[in-house]
Structures are given as C-alpha cells and as structure tokens.
Amino acid sequence: MRRTMWVLSAVGLLLVGTACSNPGHPAATTPKSTTPAAGAGTVRVYFMRSEKIATAGRQLAGSSKDQTVQALLLGPNDFERSIGMSTDIPAGTKLLGLDVKDGTATANLSDNFQPGGAALQPTQPRVAEIVFTLTQFQDVRQVTITLNGKPLEGAAGLERGDLEAVLCGVSGSVHCSDVLPLRISQRQGCRYRGMPARRWFGSARAI
C-alpha cells in the first residue's frame, strides 16, 4: 500500500514539473484587435484642378465635420499637387469653430481666409472648397462663412447650386456630379498614376 502511494506521488510530481517547464507549450496570449478605431472613416475634401472643383479622399481617425474641414485646410498632398490639384485657401487659415443648425453649417475661420475682410464672390474658389466639403454631409444643405465670428459679405447661406455652373464650366443638363476630374488607375510602388474618368476608384471620388 505504501509502495503504491509513493508511486502515485512520484508520478504527480513528474506531471507538475513537466507542465511548468515544457517550452513547447507557451502560455496563451490574448491577440491584439485589428478592428479599426470607432468612428474611423473616409471623407472627401474639395480642391481645385484646372479651374474646376476636384475631390480627394481622406482617411481620418474620425469623420466629424471639424476634422474634415481641418483636413481641407492642410491642402493637397504631394501626389495630388503632382496631378494638378491646388487650393485657393490661404496658408495659415484655421478653423475657429463650426456649428450646424437647421441645415446650415457656419464655419468660423481665421482672418487668413480673407485678409482685410473684403467681400467674397460666391464663385470664388476658396468659397467653393469650403461649401462643397461641408455639404457632403447629409445634415448640411448650405454654408455660411464668418471671420473671427463676424459675418463675411458674399459668404452666407451658400449651396452647391450657387457654385456648380461656374466652377464646372458646363451648360445644359450636365452637372458637376457628372464630371469627375480624376480616377486612380494604377499603383506603382508607393505612387499612383491619375487618369480622367467618371467613376470612383481608389482615393479620388465622384463629386
């Protein structure tokens, strides 16, 4: 009986020692989540290209209107500039505040946007860039721009319809949304080559 108890104890110790020292079975670890952060998404920012409104995609940590306008104010990236995109918004322009009420987005910008606070023409490219960028959101129908909280003449209650015909340079039944300035057609290393098109490809999107 004692011999049997001794054998069982020895076997038990051997099993415990094996479980603690076996390098072939490492302790289980919790895998890191690869799920994108909540709120992450792609938005559109609107620049100019050949004197027409042009659009590019931005992948942001969030997709709020504030973040989208701030991305617009940074201007085109190197690739977008290489294919002719530009911005009419003066460097150094900052978003001081953004409020949406009853379908109207009021973007309060710094004085850099319009030095001297002179009246703006609704068809001025810098106005179009702000209006198109904000009206991509379903709850925004029109845009008012203020400078340091002060009204800016010519920049109140603007809709896309106030800008399309002039900026797109088209007439008849063709609208801005039918004229896409760019598609991404081919990837070469870390670069892309752009071509005219009428559909959404890669990081350029139909207006």
Buried (B, 14 or more C-beta within 10 A) or exposed (E): EEEEEEEEEEEEEEEEEEEEEEEEEEEEEEEEEEEEEEEEBEBBBBBBBEEBBBBBBBEBEEBBBEBBBBBBBEBBEEBBEEBBBBBEBBEEBEBBEBEBEEEBBBBBBBBBBBEEBEEBEBBBBBBBBBBBBBBBBEEBBBBBBBBEEEEBEBBBEBBBEBBBBBBBEBEEEEBBEEBBBBBBBEEEEEEBEBEEBEEBBBBBBBB
